[in-house]
Amino acid sequence: MQFTKNTSRGKFLGLGLVFKILVAIFIIIFGFMLINQINLPAPVKQIEKILPNENFKTIK
């Protein structure tokens, strides 16, 4: 009697691949939540530049 080795994985996704995808999604969500927790101060200095009227030109 001959034994044959079945090397095909089948037509479904392997558990290893599903596990890797879940870990990647978890890392992305965790990274997003971690970045969202960082409080960056808003700029308080007002930037204002006064342009003289001579720089404006009307186009007809």
C-alpha positions in Angstrom: 0.0 0.0 0.0 1.3 3.4 -1.0 0.9 6.5 1.2 0.4 9.8 -0.4 1.3 13.1 1.2 -1.4 15.8 0.9 0.4 19.1 0.7 -2.5 21.3 -0.3 -3.8 23.7 2.3 -7.4 23.5 1.1 -9.7 26.2 -0.2 -10.1 28.1 3.0 -7.7 30.5 4.7 -5.3 28.9 7.1 -5.5 29.7 10.8 -2.1 31.2 10.7 -3.1 33.8 8.1 -6.3 34.7 10.0 -4.3 35.1 13.2 -1.8 37.4 11.4 -4.6 39.5 10.0 -6.2 39.9 13.4 -2.9 40.8 15.0 -2.3 43.5 12.3 -5.8 45.0 12.8 -5.3 45.0 16.6 -1.9 46.8 16.2 -3.4 49.4 13.9 -6.4 50.1 16.2 -4.1 50.2 19.3 -1.7 52.6 17.5 -4.6 54.9 16.4 -5.9 55.0 20.0 -2.4 55.7 21.3 -1.9 58.6 18.9 -5.3 59.9 19.7 -4.4 60.2 23.4 -1.5 62.7 22.7 -2.6 66.2 23.6 -0.7 68.7 21.4 -1.2 72.3 22.3 -3.0 74.6 19.9 -1.0 77.6 18.6 -2.0 80.7 20.6 -0.1 83.3 18.5 -2.3 85.0 16.0 -0.6 85.5 12.6 -1.7 88.6 11.0 -0.1 90.4 8.1 -1.5 93.8 6.9 -1.2 94.2 3.2 -1.2 97.8 1.8 -3.9 98.6 -0.7 -1.3 99.3 -3.4 -0.5 95.6 -3.7 -4.0 94.8 -4.8 -4.8 95.1 -8.5 -8.1 94.9 -10.2 -8.5 92.8 -13.3 -11.0 93.8 -15.8 
